[in-house]
Amino acid sequence: MSKRRTYNKMDVIKFAENHCYRETGRKFKIDESFVRQWVQKKEKLSETWKQSGAFKKFRLEGAGRKPCLSTIEDNLMEKIAKEREQQHHVSSKLITVWAKKMADENGLTELAASRGWHSNFLKRYNLTIRRRTTTGQSVPQDLKIKSITYVAFNKKQRDLHELPALNDCQHG
């Protein structure tokens, strides 16, 4: 299996302006039909190129496979947004359960709600699932008093059992 190549389409187009499509295809090791398509879409490509920057990948608007369950996904996104507004935790498992339920309600059996579908859904709607965080313990109001009584208790126990203070021990 050959290694997949990536091309800078603008470089291919510039080369094609001074050479024929077949020669351009041979030089960049691509089919001449791609060269022809890119030259025809030169204006859109250059506009997108300027917006996205020279080193970023880009696609033309409307390119790629369309999601087949867009209405269900839109409804699911609305439900997720509502839950997050109410400060409720939305887990990956919960998203897949909701998606399957919505698909069943609409009579669609096509949705498997697999891990791949889930990760692509998150990318399409620019969502992230983060781990729950816990808040630390709050500091008691009588911290100063508790600290003083603890130190006094330790001193009393050291004196009672004739133990040296920690800073008196020699480490060696």
matplotlib code that plots the C-alpha trace (Angstrom):
import matplotlib.pyplot as plt

x = [0.0, 1.4, 1.9, -0.8, 0.5, -0.6, -0.4, -0.3, -3.0, -1.9, 1.5, -0.1, -2.3, 0.7, 2.6, -0.4, -0.7, 2.5, 2.3, -0.4, -2.5, -1.0, 2.6, 1.5, -0.1, 3.1, 5.2, 3.1, 2.2, -1.6, -4.3, -4.7, -8.5, -7.6, -5.4, -8.3, -10.7, -8.4, -7.7, -11.4, -11.9, -8.8, -10.7, -12.5, -9.3, -7.2, -9.9, -10.0, -6.2, -5.9, -8.5, -7.1, -3.4, -0.6, 0.0, -3.5, -5.5, -8.7, -11.8, -14.1, -17.5, -19.9, -17.3, -17.3, -20.0, -23.2, -24.4, -27.4, -29.1, -28.7, -32.2, -31.5, -28.1, -29.4, -32.1, -29.4, -27.2, -30.1, -30.7, -27.0, -26.9, -30.0, -28.5, -25.2, -27.0, -28.6, -25.1, -25.8, -23.0, -23.4, -21.3, -20.4, -22.6, -25.6, -25.1, -25.2, -28.2, -30.1, -29.1, -30.4, -33.6, -34.2, -33.5, -36.0, -38.6, -38.2, -38.2, -34.6, -32.5, -29.5, -27.9, -25.6, -24.2, -20.8, -17.6, -16.7, -20.1, -19.8, -16.3, -17.3, -20.5, -18.4, -16.1, -19.0, -20.6, -17.3, -18.0, -15.7, -16.3, -14.2, -13.6, -15.5, -13.5, -13.9, -13.7, -11.3, -12.3, -13.3, -11.1, -12.8, -13.6, -11.9, -8.7, -6.4, -7.9, -7.7, -4.0, -3.0, -4.8, -3.2, 0.3, -0.3, -1.6, 1.5, 3.8, 2.0, 2.3, 6.0, 6.6, 4.4, 6.3, 9.6, 9.9, 12.2, 10.8, 11.0, 13.5, 15.7, 16.1, 19.4, 19.1, 22.1]
y = [0.0, 3.4, 6.2, 8.9, 12.2, 15.6, 18.5, 22.2, 22.8, 26.4, 25.2, 22.7, 25.5, 27.8, 25.1, 24.3, 27.9, 27.5, 23.8, 21.4, 19.5, 16.1, 17.4, 18.9, 15.6, 13.7, 16.2, 16.0, 12.4, 13.0, 12.5, 15.3, 15.4, 16.7, 19.4, 20.4, 20.6, 22.6, 25.1, 25.5, 26.2, 28.5, 31.5, 29.7, 27.8, 31.0, 32.8, 29.9, 29.7, 33.3, 32.9, 29.7, 30.5, 28.8, 25.8, 24.8, 22.1, 23.3, 22.2, 24.2, 25.1, 22.2, 19.6, 16.2, 13.7, 15.1, 13.7, 11.5, 12.1, 15.9, 16.5, 14.0, 15.4, 18.9, 17.9, 16.1, 19.1, 21.3, 18.7, 18.7, 22.6, 22.7, 20.2, 22.1, 25.4, 23.8, 22.8, 19.1, 16.7, 15.2, 12.0, 10.2, 7.3, 9.7, 11.2, 7.8, 6.7, 9.9, 9.5, 5.9, 6.9, 9.8, 7.5, 4.9, 7.6, 8.7, 5.1, 5.2, 2.0, 3.4, 5.0, 2.6, 5.4, 3.8, 5.3, 6.6, 8.2, 9.7, 11.2, 12.6, 14.1, 15.9, 17.2, 18.3, 20.3, 21.4, 19.7, 18.3, 15.8, 16.6, 14.7, 15.8, 17.8, 17.8, 20.8, 20.7, 20.8, 24.1, 25.6, 25.5, 28.9, 28.0, 26.9, 29.0, 27.6, 24.0, 24.5, 25.8, 23.0, 20.4, 21.8, 21.9, 18.3, 17.1, 18.9, 17.3, 13.8, 14.3, 15.4, 12.5, 9.9, 11.7, 11.9, 14.5, 17.2, 16.5, 19.3, 17.7, 14.4, 13.8, 12.3, 10.3]
z = [0.0, -1.0, 1.5, 1.3, 0.0, 1.0, -1.5, -1.3, -3.8, -4.4, -5.5, -7.9, -9.3, -9.8, -11.6, -13.8, -15.0, -16.9, -17.8, -19.1, -16.6, -17.6, -17.0, -13.6, -12.6, -13.4, -11.5, -8.3, -8.8, -8.9, -11.5, -14.0, -13.2, -9.7, -11.2, -13.5, -10.6, -8.4, -11.2, -11.8, -8.0, -7.8, -6.5, -3.7, -2.8, -2.6, -0.6, 1.9, 1.9, 2.9, 5.7, 7.2, 6.9, 4.9, 7.1, 8.2, 6.5, 5.0, 3.0, 0.9, 2.4, 1.9, 1.1, 2.7, 3.6, 5.1, 8.4, 7.7, 11.1, 11.4, 12.9, 15.7, 16.3, 16.4, 19.0, 20.9, 20.9, 22.3, 25.1, 26.0, 26.0, 28.3, 30.7, 30.8, 31.4, 34.5, 35.7, 35.2, 34.3, 30.7, 30.3, 27.1, 28.1, 28.6, 25.2, 23.5, 25.5, 24.5, 20.9, 20.7, 22.5, 20.0, 17.1, 18.3, 18.9, 15.3, 14.0, 12.8, 13.3, 11.4, 14.4, 16.2, 18.5, 18.4, 19.9, 16.4, 15.9, 19.4, 18.9, 15.4, 17.0, 19.6, 16.8, 14.6, 17.5, 19.0, 22.4, 25.0, 27.8, 30.8, 33.9, 37.0, 39.4, 43.2, 45.4, 48.3, 51.9, 53.2, 56.0, 59.4, 60.9, 64.2, 62.5, 64.7, 67.9, 66.6, 65.5, 68.9, 70.8, 68.5, 69.1, 72.9, 72.8, 71.0, 73.5, 76.4, 74.8, 74.2, 77.8, 79.1, 77.1, 77.3, 73.5, 71.9, 69.7, 66.0, 65.4, 68.2, 66.4, 64.6, 61.2, 60.1]

ax = plt.figure().add_subplot(projection="3d")
ax.plot(x, y, z, "-o")
ax.set_aspect("equal")
plt.show()
